[in-house]
Amino acid sequence: MYTGALFMLGCHTFDCVQSETMGGCHNVCWFFPLLLHVPHHRFNRLAKAEFNGKPDSLFFNDGVRRIDFILVYEDEDKKEFEKRHTFQRHKRRREYFEASLMKMGMELEATKSVVDEKLLFVKVHMPWDVLCTYAEVLHIKVPLQPNDLTSHYSPWRIFSCITKHFQPNEELIGKESDFFTAPFEKERQGYFHIKDKDLFFTPSMRSKMAFYILTRAPYEIRGNVKKFGITKLLNSGVYKAAYPLHDCRFNVKSKEPDCPNERYLLYNEWAHPKSFYKMQPLDLIRKYYGEKIGIYFAWLGFYTTMLALAAVVGLACFIYGYKTQETSTWSKEVCDPEIGGQIVMCPQCDHFCQYWRLNSTCEASKKLCIFDNYGTLVFAVFMSVWVTLFLEFWKRYQAELEYEWDTVEFLEQEELPRPEYEAKCIYERKNPITGVKEKIPYTTCGRCVRVSIGIGTVLFWIMLILASVVAITVYRLAVFFAFSTSLRTQGLKELEPIKEYVTPQMATSVTASLINFIAIMILNTVYERVAIWITDFELPRTKTDYENSLTLKMFLFQFVNYYSSCFYIAFAKGKAVGYPGKPVYLVGAYRNEECDPGGCMIELTTQLSIIMSGKAIWNNIQEVLLPWVKNLISRHCTRVTSENTIPRWEQDYRLQPVSKLGLFYEYLEMVIQFGFVTLFVASFPLAPVLALVNNLFEIRVDAWKMVTQFRRIVPEKAQDIGAWQPILQGVAILAVATNAMITAFTSDMIPRLVYYWSFSVYPYGSNTDHTMKGYINSSLSVFSTSDFSNASSPIDSFNISTCRYRDFRYPPGHPRQYEHNVYYWHVIAAKLAFIIVVEHIVYFTKFILSYMIPDVPYAVKEQIKREKYLTQVILHETNLKLVTKRLKPSDDDTADHTEMTESNEETDLDF
């Protein structure tokens, strides 16, 4: 029996027809691969001879050519007969695809699996000439000259004796050499800092170029229809996997002499739990995984560092509230048997709800004092300034990373279309810039239809979320009735231990928050697939366009999904309830729910704490536990349990594949958290503390997951965090308004301040001493039980003539009974004035800070100018001198002089 295996062929003998825009082999003619038929027993022996004793080898069998990518497929000869037709089609596509790769200059070698005889691994290598070609196509920046600028003095150096203990081990992870860089040009190799051709392009650069070719190599051509790209071959099952190799095992150093063991270093100095206190080795992360992964962890680390300051201030506000809860005057009045114990409150639902005494909410009022105090007002203003400082200082730090990681001019270079976009190009149009005809996948009308369908689908799902919020609200109203009748019924001894701590409002809020969280997770899971489908249908041109479109859809949905219930509690609940004799009903059947006498702040705090905590737990289960369990099952089912006998490419195959969306979900998780930390921080000062603790785990968990549980990610270039930056800025602007409105309308702080500074309080006398004494009595209106309507009158009256309710209305018997009194309008005016003043002060402060803090540090600007100057001098002026010297006329050859002069006129000197 013979097995067809692709070994190293005459790759450089094939001519590749380059595309004008892509630099790839697009117009490839029909070409059948040259197969080298090798006996099956020789094929097995050859594979085993390589990895016996060298399980961490990263080279072909010859030990010279480095493996840049791995393709995995199943041998069709081992399949069932009834599926043979499908597998034969797969085989034809695979052979054509591999032939295209070789025609584009790549070298291939096949090896059989030592664990599963059905699996075959195709090793891909890019020779130096191919690397140079595609490095120029992709504008990859490489070292040009050592950096000769002196480093500027940093004021933080005085703390180096302290910070050095938090740095990665410099003996293991040394500081990289600093070079000025420039985009590689194949014809000017001599001007670049090339010491060793095998090491000049890093493994991440090589795998990036290899993946670029893989995504553009054709695998089938039928007439004018051309199909290409490894992505479609993976989706259709032609290949089972495609990935670059890790350089070693994460917990064991490689035995190969020249292996850098970067994965091992990342695990020990970054992903291992013992290194939780260390700073991240960002340069090594960027070198191993690429700029896109590096910029994410840089942003996450910077965000976490800034959260430390917010967490300290928030914790101080929480401690202040906790210490003052026992001394709060209005809380004492609620708990006082002579005050709160004598105040009978009106029923909060119709018929079956009973009268209740105010001091039954004593514990809830004490808890409310922890979060609803003057400290939280100060903290809300502080967070508005903090978020501005965070965004401005991040821009500066990001500018430094852009220069250090050679991404300053990344967005200025034309981004190449996605393979999925190119495959659908069937229409022609005239490029409005170049005037050249180009292929596009849809007409203007088709583009409008696709976008309209996408917008309509997103709006439908947003309306679905709002419908779920209404459903949760109806649940609140229905369940509140059940808790009211149970918790306030005298004689239910089994409820006595918790009646002091659990009010109907609290029980309803907790259960509704849990149900809301479950609904959020379900809707998220379904909508993620819908959003990806919509974005695929819209067919964005570049990967950046694709990610931005998906980011906008997902964030709009997640914003409404996560925050809608919080906005309802903060700004809708208890705002339109009427009064006991004339309550307001929802959809004509359910009486609108009311807040506690102290307001809805404690319910908003409960909602935030449940969603933030539940979301963190759920994300860790999804991100860590599930991949770990899958890998554990995979290792258990593998017959060969020792990694000492399995080659590097097969060890990586057993790891979990990387998500197609990469870091999208990581960013989304953090941005949603950022919203909780900033939008509603006035009601929950512990939000930054919870976020800080979560992020300290998140950094190490993401690192551990990426280093140990997943295959190596294909490196990608990124200049910044993309569409997430304007989203963060939008959330920061909105946060000022939401916190001001929470303080004004959800908190009870403004009514208390109006009462404190008022000389006369309507309609209950005067407050000339400027104290909070008597506030509870002034904030509760009086209602005559004889004015109950038949629909709302309680069954048991207990001979009560009057009851109290939360509002500012005239008492019964007044000429304007049950209408809002003057004090109500004073409070409304104070709330509106507070919002306007605070917003203007904070926005002005944000503007001043944004203006005073430059986005790019001065030292970075100098280095960028220096690098551009060197690029011009070395790559342009030097080349002009060489051309001039070559064109210099000879003294004894006039003919040559004339010929070279003509050549000089035709030479293109525009580089």
SVG drawing of the C-alpha trace seen along z (x, -y; Angstrom):
<svg xmlns="http://www.w3.org/2000/svg" viewBox="-65 -80 104 82">
<polyline fill="none" stroke="black" stroke-width="0.4" points="0.0,0.0 1.2,-3.5 0.4,-6.8 0.7,-10.1 2.9,-12.5 4.0,-16.0 7.7,-16.4 10.0,-19.3 9.7,-19.9 11.2,-22.3 9.3,-25.2 11.3,-28.0 10.8,-26.6 7.2,-27.8 6.3,-31.2 3.7,-33.0 1.3,-35.5 1.1,-38.3 -2.1,-40.2 -1.8,-43.9 -3.2,-44.7 -2.7,-41.6 0.8,-40.4 -0.5,-36.8 -1.0,-34.1 -4.6,-34.7 -4.6,-34.1 -3.2,-30.6 -3.7,-28.3 -4.8,-24.7 -1.9,-22.9 -1.8,-19.4 0.6,-18.7 3.7,-16.5 3.1,-13.7 6.0,-11.7 4.6,-8.2 6.4,-6.6 5.7,-3.1 3.5,-3.2 6.1,-1.5 8.8,-4.0 6.4,-6.9 5.9,-5.6 9.6,-5.1 10.6,-8.5 8.1,-10.2 9.3,-8.3 12.9,-8.9 12.4,-12.7 10.8,-13.0 12.3,-10.0 14.5,-11.8 13.5,-15.2 9.9,-15.8 10.4,-19.6 11.9,-19.9 10.7,-22.9 12.3,-21.9 11.8,-19.6 13.4,-16.2 16.7,-17.8 16.9,-19.9 17.6,-23.0 14.3,-24.4 12.1,-25.9 8.4,-25.0 6.3,-28.1 2.9,-26.6 1.1,-23.2 -1.8,-21.8 -3.7,-18.8 -6.0,-16.4 -7.3,-12.9 -6.2,-10.2 -9.2,-9.4 -8.0,-5.9 -9.0,-5.0 -12.6,-6.2 -15.8,-4.3 -16.8,-3.5 -20.1,-5.3 -18.3,-8.6 -15.6,-8.0 -17.0,-10.5 -16.9,-13.4 -13.4,-12.6 -12.2,-12.3 -13.4,-15.8 -11.6,-16.9 -8.5,-15.2 -8.6,-17.0 -9.1,-20.4 -6.3,-19.7 -3.8,-18.6 -4.6,-21.6 -4.3,-23.9 -0.9,-22.4 0.3,-22.7 -0.7,-26.4 1.3,-26.9 4.3,-25.4 3.8,-27.5 3.8,-30.5 7.2,-29.5 6.5,-27.6 8.0,-24.2 5.9,-21.4 6.6,-18.1 4.1,-15.5 4.4,-13.4 2.1,-10.8 0.7,-11.0 2.1,-8.7 -1.1,-8.7 -3.8,-8.4 -2.9,-6.7 -5.6,-8.6 -4.0,-12.0 -1.4,-13.5 0.5,-16.7 1.8,-18.9 4.7,-21.1 5.0,-24.5 8.3,-26.4 8.9,-29.8 12.4,-30.2 14.3,-33.4 13.3,-34.7 9.6,-34.2 10.0,-35.8 11.5,-38.9 8.8,-39.1 5.9,-39.0 7.6,-41.1 7.6,-43.9 4.0,-43.1 2.8,-43.3 5.0,-46.4 6.7,-44.5 9.0,-46.8 12.5,-45.4 15.6,-46.8 17.4,-49.5 20.0,-50.9 20.5,-50.9 18.7,-53.7 21.3,-56.4 19.0,-58.7 19.7,-59.1 16.8,-57.9 15.0,-60.7 15.0,-60.9 11.8,-59.5 10.7,-60.8 9.6,-57.2 13.2,-56.0 13.5,-57.2 11.1,-54.3 13.2,-51.7 14.4,-50.2 10.8,-49.3 9.4,-48.5 12.3,-46.2 10.7,-43.5 7.6,-43.6 9.4,-43.3 9.9,-40.0 13.3,-38.3 15.7,-40.2 18.1,-37.3 15.4,-35.2 13.7,-37.9 16.3,-40.4 15.6,-43.8 15.4,-43.8 17.8,-45.8 16.4,-49.2 16.5,-49.8 15.2,-52.3 13.0,-50.4 11.6,-50.8 9.3,-48.8 11.3,-46.0 12.2,-46.4 13.6,-43.4 15.8,-45.3 17.5,-47.2 18.4,-44.3 21.9,-45.6 20.7,-48.6 18.9,-46.6 20.4,-45.2 20.7,-41.6 23.1,-39.4 21.5,-36.0 19.0,-35.4 17.5,-32.5 16.8,-34.8 16.2,-38.1 12.4,-37.5 11.0,-36.4 8.8,-33.3 5.7,-35.5 6.6,-37.4 7.1,-34.2 3.8,-32.7 2.0,-35.9 3.4,-35.8 2.6,-32.1 -1.0,-32.7 -1.3,-35.5 -0.4,-33.1 -2.6,-30.3 -5.6,-32.6 -5.1,-33.5 -3.9,-30.3 -6.6,-28.9 -7.9,-25.4 -10.4,-25.2 -11.2,-27.0 -14.3,-26.4 -14.6,-28.7 -14.5,-32.2 -15.2,-31.2 -12.1,-31.0 -12.2,-29.6 -9.3,-30.1 -8.3,-30.4 -7.5,-28.0 -10.5,-29.3 -13.0,-27.7 -11.1,-24.5 -11.2,-24.3 -14.9,-25.0 -15.6,-22.3 -13.5,-19.7 -10.8,-19.4 -8.3,-20.3 -9.0,-19.7 -6.7,-22.4 -4.1,-25.0 -1.9,-26.7 1.7,-28.0 3.7,-26.0 4.5,-26.8 8.3,-26.8 8.3,-24.4 6.1,-22.9 4.9,-25.5 6.3,-23.8 9.5,-22.1 12.3,-23.7 13.1,-22.5 16.2,-20.3 16.8,-22.0 20.0,-24.0 18.8,-27.2 15.2,-27.2 14.4,-30.6 11.9,-28.8 9.7,-31.9 6.5,-29.9 8.2,-28.5 9.4,-32.0 5.9,-33.4 4.4,-30.7 6.9,-31.1 7.1,-34.9 3.5,-35.8 0.9,-33.0 2.0,-31.1 0.0,-31.9 3.2,-32.6 3.8,-35.6 0.5,-37.3 2.3,-40.3 4.7,-40.9 4.4,-43.3 3.6,-41.9 6.5,-41.2 4.7,-43.1 7.6,-43.1 7.9,-39.3 4.1,-38.9 4.2,-41.1 7.2,-39.2 5.5,-35.8 1.9,-36.6 2.0,-39.7 1.0,-43.4 -2.8,-42.7 -2.4,-40.4 0.2,-42.7 -1.9,-45.8 -4.8,-44.0 -2.8,-43.0 -1.1,-46.4 -4.6,-48.0 -5.9,-45.5 -2.8,-46.0 -3.1,-49.8 -6.8,-49.8 -6.2,-47.5 -3.4,-49.8 -5.7,-52.9 -8.5,-50.9 -6.3,-50.6 -6.6,-54.3 -10.4,-54.3 -10.7,-51.2 -8.9,-52.9 -11.2,-55.9 -14.3,-53.7 -13.3,-51.5 -12.7,-54.6 -16.3,-55.9 -17.7,-52.4 -15.9,-52.4 -17.2,-55.9 -20.7,-54.9 -20.4,-51.7 -19.0,-53.7 -21.7,-56.3 -24.8,-54.0 -25.4,-53.9 -25.1,-57.6 -27.3,-58.7 -30.2,-60.8 -32.8,-59.7 -31.8,-56.1 -32.1,-56.4 -35.6,-57.8 -36.6,-54.9 -35.4,-52.4 -36.7,-54.4 -39.8,-52.6 -41.2,-56.0 -40.8,-57.4 -40.6,-54.7 -42.5,-52.3 -45.4,-54.7 -45.6,-55.5 -48.1,-53.2 -47.3,-52.9 -50.0,-52.4 -50.3,-49.0 -48.1,-48.8 -50.5,-46.6 -54.3,-46.2 -56.6,-44.2 -54.2,-41.6 -51.3,-43.8 -51.6,-45.0 -50.5,-48.1 -47.0,-47.9 -44.8,-49.9 -41.9,-51.9 -39.4,-50.4 -39.8,-47.1 -37.3,-48.5 -34.7,-49.4 -32.0,-47.0 -32.6,-48.1 -32.3,-51.8 -29.0,-51.1 -27.7,-49.3 -28.9,-52.2 -26.8,-54.6 -23.7,-52.7 -24.2,-53.6 -26.4,-56.7 -24.3,-59.3 -22.3,-62.4 -19.2,-60.3 -20.7,-58.7 -21.5,-62.1 -17.8,-63.0 -16.8,-59.6 -19.1,-60.1 -17.4,-63.4 -14.0,-61.8 -14.8,-58.9 -15.8,-61.4 -12.4,-63.0 -10.7,-59.5 -12.2,-58.2 -10.8,-61.3 -7.4,-60.8 -7.6,-57.1 -8.4,-57.7 -5.9,-60.5 -3.0,-58.7 -3.9,-55.6 -3.5,-57.6 0.0,-58.6 1.0,-55.1 -0.5,-53.8 1.5,-56.3 4.7,-55.0 3.7,-51.4 2.9,-52.4 6.5,-53.7 8.2,-50.8 6.2,-48.2 6.5,-49.8 2.7,-50.5 2.9,-54.3 2.1,-54.2 0.1,-51.0 -3.3,-52.6 -1.8,-54.9 -0.9,-51.8 -3.7,-50.5 -5.3,-47.5 -5.8,-44.5 -9.2,-43.0 -10.4,-39.9 -10.3,-36.7 -14.0,-36.2 -14.6,-39.6 -12.4,-38.9 -14.1,-35.5 -17.4,-37.3 -16.2,-40.0 -18.3,-39.6 -19.2,-43.2 -16.9,-45.8 -16.6,-49.5 -14.2,-52.3 -12.2,-53.2 -12.9,-56.9 -9.3,-57.5 -7.1,-55.6 -9.6,-55.4 -8.8,-51.8 -11.5,-49.2 -11.8,-46.9 -13.9,-44.0 -16.6,-44.5 -19.0,-41.9 -22.2,-44.0 -23.7,-47.1 -24.7,-50.2 -28.3,-48.9 -27.1,-45.5 -25.0,-47.2 -28.0,-49.2 -30.1,-46.1 -27.4,-44.2 -27.0,-47.1 -30.7,-47.6 -31.3,-43.9 -28.5,-44.2 -29.9,-47.3 -33.4,-45.8 -32.2,-42.6 -30.2,-44.5 -33.3,-46.7 -35.5,-43.5 -33.2,-42.0 -33.0,-45.2 -36.8,-45.3 -36.7,-41.7 -34.4,-42.8 -36.8,-45.6 -39.6,-43.0 -37.7,-40.9 -37.3,-43.9 -41.0,-44.4 -41.5,-40.8 -39.1,-41.1 -41.1,-44.2 -44.3,-42.2 -42.6,-39.5 -41.6,-42.1 -45.1,-43.3 -46.6,-39.8 -44.0,-38.4 -44.0,-41.6 -47.6,-40.8 -46.7,-37.2 -43.8,-38.4 -45.9,-41.2 -48.6,-38.8 -46.0,-36.3 -43.4,-38.4 -45.8,-40.9 -48.4,-38.3 -48.4,-38.1 -48.2,-34.5 -45.9,-32.9 -43.3,-31.8 -41.0,-30.2 -40.4,-33.6 -39.6,-35.3 -35.8,-34.9 -35.6,-36.7 -38.4,-39.2 -36.1,-41.7 -33.6,-41.6 -35.7,-40.7 -38.3,-43.2 -40.7,-42.5 -38.8,-45.0 -35.5,-43.3 -36.8,-39.7 -38.3,-40.9 -35.2,-42.7 -32.9,-39.8 -35.0,-37.2 -35.7,-39.5 -32.0,-40.3 -31.1,-36.6 -33.8,-35.9 -32.6,-38.9 -29.0,-37.7 -30.1,-34.3 -32.1,-36.0 -29.1,-38.2 -26.8,-35.1 -29.4,-33.3 -29.9,-36.3 -26.2,-36.9 -25.5,-33.3 -28.2,-33.5 -27.4,-37.0 -23.7,-36.3 -24.4,-33.9 -27.0,-36.3 -24.5,-39.2 -21.8,-37.1 -24.2,-36.0 -25.3,-39.5 -21.8,-40.8 -20.8,-37.9 -23.8,-38.8 -22.8,-42.5 -19.4,-41.3 -17.1,-44.1 -14.1,-44.7 -11.2,-44.6 -10.7,-42.8 -10.8,-46.1 -14.1,-47.0 -15.4,-43.5 -14.3,-43.9 -15.7,-47.4 -19.0,-46.4 -19.3,-43.4 -18.1,-45.4 -20.8,-48.1 -23.6,-45.4 -22.5,-43.5 -21.9,-46.5 -25.3,-48.0 -26.9,-44.7 -24.9,-44.1 -25.4,-47.7 -29.1,-47.3 -29.0,-43.8 -26.8,-44.4 -27.8,-48.0 -31.5,-48.2 -32.6,-46.7 -30.3,-49.1 -31.6,-52.1 -35.2,-50.9 -34.4,-50.7 -32.5,-54.0 -34.8,-56.2 -38.2,-54.5 -39.1,-52.5 -41.1,-54.3 -41.3,-57.5 -44.9,-57.3 -46.9,-55.5 -49.6,-58.0 -50.8,-57.9 -52.7,-55.2 -56.2,-56.5 -55.3,-56.7 -52.4,-54.4 -50.9,-54.1 -51.3,-50.7 -49.1,-49.0 -51.0,-47.8 -54.1,-48.4 -53.7,-45.4 -50.5,-45.6 -50.0,-48.4 -46.7,-50.1 -44.1,-49.0 -42.8,-51.5 -39.4,-52.0 -38.4,-51.7 -39.1,-54.8 -35.4,-55.5 -35.5,-55.2 -34.4,-52.7 -30.7,-53.1 -30.3,-49.8 -32.1,-47.9 -29.8,-49.4 -26.8,-48.4 -28.2,-44.8 -28.8,-44.6 -25.2,-45.8 -23.5,-43.5 -25.4,-40.4 -24.8,-41.1 -21.1,-42.0 -20.4,-39.0 -22.4,-36.6 -20.9,-37.8 -17.3,-37.3 -18.1,-33.8 -19.8,-32.8 -16.9,-34.2 -14.3,-32.3 -16.3,-29.1 -16.5,-29.6 -12.9,-30.8 -11.0,-28.6 -12.9,-25.6 -14.4,-24.4 -11.0,-24.5 -9.3,-22.8 -11.9,-20.0 -11.8,-19.5 -8.0,-19.2 -8.2,-16.9 -10.6,-14.6 -8.5,-14.8 -5.4,-13.7 -7.3,-10.9 -8.6,-9.5 -5.1,-9.7 -3.3,-6.3 0.1,-7.9 0.1,-9.7 3.8,-10.8 4.6,-14.0 8.2,-12.8 7.2,-10.6 4.9,-13.1 6.3,-15.7 5.7,-19.3 3.1,-19.8 1.0,-16.9 1.2,-18.2 -0.2,-21.5 -2.9,-19.8 -4.3,-18.4 -4.7,-21.9 -7.9,-23.9 -8.3,-25.9 -8.4,-29.7 -11.7,-31.4 -12.2,-33.0 -13.0,-36.3 -9.8,-36.3 -9.9,-38.9 -13.3,-40.3 -15.0,-38.6 -12.2,-39.7 -12.6,-43.3 -16.3,-43.1 -16.2,-41.7 -13.9,-44.4 -15.8,-47.3 -19.1,-46.1 -17.3,-46.0 -16.0,-49.5 -19.6,-50.6 -20.6,-49.2 -17.7,-50.9 -18.4,-54.3 -22.1,-54.5 -23.6,-53.5 -20.7,-54.1 -22.7,-56.6 -24.9,-53.8 -22.1,-51.2 -18.7,-52.6 -17.4,-49.0 -17.7,-48.5 -14.1,-49.5 -12.9,-47.2 -14.8,-44.2 -13.5,-45.2 -9.9,-45.4 -10.1,-42.0 -11.6,-40.5 -9.0,-42.0 -6.1,-40.8 -7.4,-37.3 -8.5,-38.1 -4.9,-39.0 -3.4,-35.8 -6.3,-33.6 -6.2,-34.9 -2.4,-34.4 -2.7,-30.9 -5.4,-30.0 -3.5,-31.4 -0.1,-29.9 -1.3,-26.4 -4.7,-25.5 -4.8,-27.0 -2.8,-26.6 -0.5,-29.5 -2.4,-32.4 -1.6,-33.7 0.1,-37.1 -1.7,-40.2 -0.7,-43.8 -2.7,-46.5 -2.1,-50.1 -4.6,-50.6 -7.6,-48.9 -9.7,-49.8 -13.4,-50.6 -13.3,-50.1 -11.5,-53.5 -14.5,-55.7 -16.9,-53.4 -14.9,-54.0 -15.0,-57.7 -18.8,-57.6 -19.3,-55.6 -17.2,-58.2 -19.3,-61.1 -22.5,-59.3 -21.2,-58.4 -21.2,-62.0 -24.9,-62.4 -26.0,-59.0 -24.2,-59.6 -25.6,-63.1 -29.1,-61.8 -28.7,-58.8 -27.6,-61.2 -30.5,-63.5 -33.4,-61.1 -32.5,-57.7 -30.7,-58.8 -32.5,-60.6 -29.6,-63.0 -31.1,-66.1 -34.3,-66.0 -32.2,-65.7 -30.0,-68.6 -33.1,-70.8 -34.5,-69.9 -31.2,-70.6 -30.8,-74.1 -34.5,-75.1 -35.7,-77.6 -39.3,-76.3 -40.4,-72.9 -43.8,-72.4 -46.1,-71.4 -44.6,-70.3 -43.2,-73.3 -39.7,-74.8 -36.0,-73.6 -34.2,-76.7 -31.5,-74.5 -30.3,-73.0 -30.3,-69.4 -31.8,-66.2 -34.1,-65.8 -37.7,-65.3 -36.7,-64.5 -38.5,-61.2 -41.7,-62.8 -41.4,-65.5 -40.7,-63.1 -43.8,-61.0 -47.2,-62.3 -50.5,-61.5 -53.4,-59.6 -56.9,-59.0 -57.9,-55.4 -61.5,-56.5 -60.3,-57.8 -59.3,-54.3 -61.1,-53.2 -62.9,-49.9 -60.2,-48.5 -57.3,-49.4 -58.8,-49.2 -57.1,-46.6 -59.3,-43.7 -58.3,-44.3 -58.4,-47.9 -57.4,-47.3 -59.3,-50.5 -56.6,-52.7 -57.7,-56.1 -54.6,-57.4 -51.4,-55.9 -48.2,-57.4 -46.6,-57.1 -43.5,-58.3 -44.2,-61.6 -44.6,-65.3 -48.3,-66.0 -50.9,-68.0 -52.7,-66.1 -56.4,-65.2 -58.7,-68.1 -56.4,-70.6 -58.1,-72.6 -55.6,-71.0 -55.4,-67.6 -53.2,-65.0 -51.7,-67.5 -47.9,-68.1 -46.9,-70.7 -44.4,-73.5 -41.7,-71.5 -42.0,-69.0 -41.3,-71.7 -38.4,-73.0 -36.9,-69.5 -37.4,-69.2 -35.8,-72.5 -32.9,-71.5 -32.4,-68.2 -32.4,-69.9 -30.0,-72.6 -27.7,-69.9 -27.6,-68.0 -26.9,-71.2 -24.2,-72.5 -22.4,-69.1 -22.5,-68.2 -21.0,-71.6 -18.3,-71.5 -17.3,-68.0 -17.4,-68.4 -15.4,-71.6 -12.8,-69.8 -12.7,-66.9 -12.1,-69.4 -9.3,-71.1 -7.6,-67.8 -7.9,-66.6 -6.4,-69.8 -3.5,-69.9 -2.4,-66.2 -0.9,-65.7 -1.8,-62.4 1.8,-61.8 4.7,-62.4 7.4,-64.8 10.1,-62.2 8.2,-59.9 7.6,-62.6 11.4,-63.2 12.1,-59.5 9.5,-59.3 11.0,-62.3 14.5,-60.8 13.3,-57.4 11.7,-59.1 14.8,-61.1 17.0,-57.9 14.6,-56.1 14.9,-58.9 18.6,-59.2 19.5,-55.5 16.9,-54.1 16.5,-57.0 19.5,-59.4 22.0,-56.5 20.3,-54.8 20.3,-58.0 24.1,-58.3 24.5,-54.7 22.3,-55.4 24.3,-58.6 27.6,-56.8 26.3,-54.1 25.2,-56.7 28.5,-58.6 29.9,-58.8 33.2,-57.0 36.1,-59.1 37.0,-56.8 33.5,-55.7 31.3,-58.4 28.7,-55.9 28.3,-54.5 27.9,-58.0 25.1,-58.7 23.4,-55.4 23.6,-55.9 22.3,-59.5 19.2,-58.1 18.9,-55.5 19.0,-58.2 16.0,-60.0 14.0,-56.8 15.0,-55.7 12.2,-56.0 13.7,-57.6 10.5,-57.9 10.9,-55.4"/>
</svg>
